[in-house]
Amino acid sequence: MSSDSPRTANETPPLSPAPPHGGAAAIGRALFEQSPLSTVVYDPAGRITSANAAFERLFGLRVADIVDSYSILEDAQLAELGLQPAIRRAFAGEAVVLPPIRYDATRVTGGATTTWTQGYFYPVHDADGAVSSVVLVHVDLTASRAAEDALRRQSAELEAQREALEEQIEEAHALAEELRQANDALLAATEQAAAERAAAERAARDVGAILESIGDPFVVHDAEWRFRYINRPAAEVFGASFNTPAEHLLGRVLWDVYPDIVGTKMEHEMRRAAAGRELVISEVYYPRHGNWSEIHCHPMPDGGVATSWTDITARKRAEEAEHYLAQATAILASSLDYEVTLAALARLVVPALADWCTVTVVGAGGALQQLAVAHVDPTKVDWAHEVQRRYPGNPDSPSGVAGVIRTGKAELISDITPEMLEAEIRDPEYLRLIRGLGLRSVIIVPLVAHDRVLGALSLIAAESGRRYGEADLALATELARRAALAVDNARLHREAVQARAVAESANRAKADFLAVMSHELRTPLNAIGGYAQLIEMGVRGPVNDEQREDLERIQRSQRHLLGLINDVLNYAKLEAARVEFRAERVPVRPLLDGLEDLVAPQVAAKGLHYDCCDADPDVALLGDEEKVRQILLNLLSNAIKFTPAGGTIRVSADADGDVVRLRVADTGVGIPDDQLERIFEPFVQLARGLSTGHEGTGLGLAISRDLARAMGGDLAAESGPGQGSTFTLTLPRVR
Ligand code: ADP
């Protein structure tokens, strides 16, 4: 606020200097003195001429103390406050309103008063218009100032409070926003959680359905081996096989529920899957039910294990059966002595398939003969033999071994009861012995071959506690079938061996007879020839031409008969394997060269050409030279016989690798294809009736082939009707 503002004049209270005398002057004086407004009058020099009580109260001083020393025009404090110009203007005659000031009276008086005042200067002019005095009225603003301050403070506080409130409101808004957002997020999260829960429930339902749909039994154990999940097939297994409802198992520890698993391979494998965190697949045997399973143990993320299993008992049984059958077959094929093989078979079966195994066969005359008894303990076998000797059993019994052999039908008793034994066994001592064996289960299968019951195989379970079922019966039946075949084969073999021995001895007798007969015939024949020759030579007197012709016929017939007998003798000797061979190196060329001289007369007589190819001088064969020459002469004599006049006979040889081939070829009548093999059979002659002068036994080629084969070679023919024939003798080559 400016102290020289024109407005201030209007606000100035209408005061006049104190009246100079009584009456109005006194009133004025009284008013001056009593006025609650601090009023002080200055002379034109700024010195106090008078002041009222209110002034003294306001400033806390006594005017008398300062009246001599003080001049407002020199007031340092007011000068500091910058009021001197306004004061001067007032002393120059202008009514001035000072701005409110905080005035510290202590600086003037040494007192302790500090006040807020606002001063109003009223200059008093004399008649000349000069300023005679200046009245200063102070309005005490201290209280109002304090109130103002308080008000200001309050309003500041209020402002602060308002600001704080505003802040709080803002915060509240922010909080509300945050809350709203959080709420939204929460809502979204809740929705998501609900969706996830629904999805999880769906997944769980799906997984449940999937697990349920697994055909194999499937269980899940937690890390402490408590049952967590059991699918339907597994529940059925637990219900049927163990009499344990699945719901009773959940939460219970596997090893507590089934202590018989502890220590088995099954426990080992399940723990291996859990510890190694790897899938374990294994075949395990469950002793309580005697069955096999293939288990798959999958480690679970929580440390547990999910196990599924498949019953592979049938497959294992089949493998076991295959194993035993293969072994049985090997045993049965190992010997033709069936007593030995059946005893070995009985031993094979014990103890894997039975505690006892017996084999009974039908002997000569139909009597039953216990061929083999097997038990792991040999002393028990001796004991069984003794019992069998003392109690041979009733051969007419409708059941047991005798019954099975009679009917040919197998018997399976899974569970032997004491009553059964009592019904079967009459003798009390025998019954006591049998009871002592603790028989549990039995299978008796007939040994049948070619519809003949040869005997029976019995498998008996005792101390092992094994119970036979249909699978065991099937295995035993197959074992019995193979055993029966082996027995039958052995019997057939024995019969064949015997028949062969009989035939061989008959053949030997025939050969012996032929050899003897031939020998015996040759003596008189030689005598006939010899005497005919003597007569022809005229030793007994003169012989006329007719007689000579007869004698020649006699001698031709004698030679022919002698030839026949020699052939028969040779053949008989060969048949009886009485011919001895030498194995020697025979050079081929001289052998062939020497033949021509031997056949030259017949060749010439028939008007044939004889051709002998030069053989390699280094080629030699391994054989008996005499026998080889015999074969070649036989082939040459046939060639001469069956080749008409003008034909050619050709002898040749070649060698190839380890063999030497000697060939006799002719251009004769030939041999039909279908007869090429027959001519090597004994006594076979082709077109016998038609051939004239072709005498013979039909033994020549048979003997020749036998000789060739006996020397490690062979004899074969190639021919065709009208094409001539080629006979090839093959023999081992020697270097
Ligand atoms: P054989 O000569 O005593 O009759 P073989 O066993 O030597 O007895 O001969 C059997 C048969 O084979 C002869 O009867 C003949 O029919 C036929 N045969 C053998 N060699 C020849 C040949 N070179 N040409 C035609 N046929 C032959």
Boltz pocket constraint, residues with backbone or C-beta under 6 A from the ligand:
constraints:
  - pocket:
      binder: B
      contacts: [[A, 634], [A, 635], [A, 638], [A, 639], [A, 642], [A, 666], [A, 668], [A, 669], [A, 670], [A, 671], [A, 679], [A, 681], [A, 684], [A, 685], [A, 686], [A, 687], [A, 694], [A, 695], [A, 696], [A, 697], [A, 698], [A, 699], [A, 700], [A, 701], [A, 702], [A, 725]]
      max_distance: 6.0
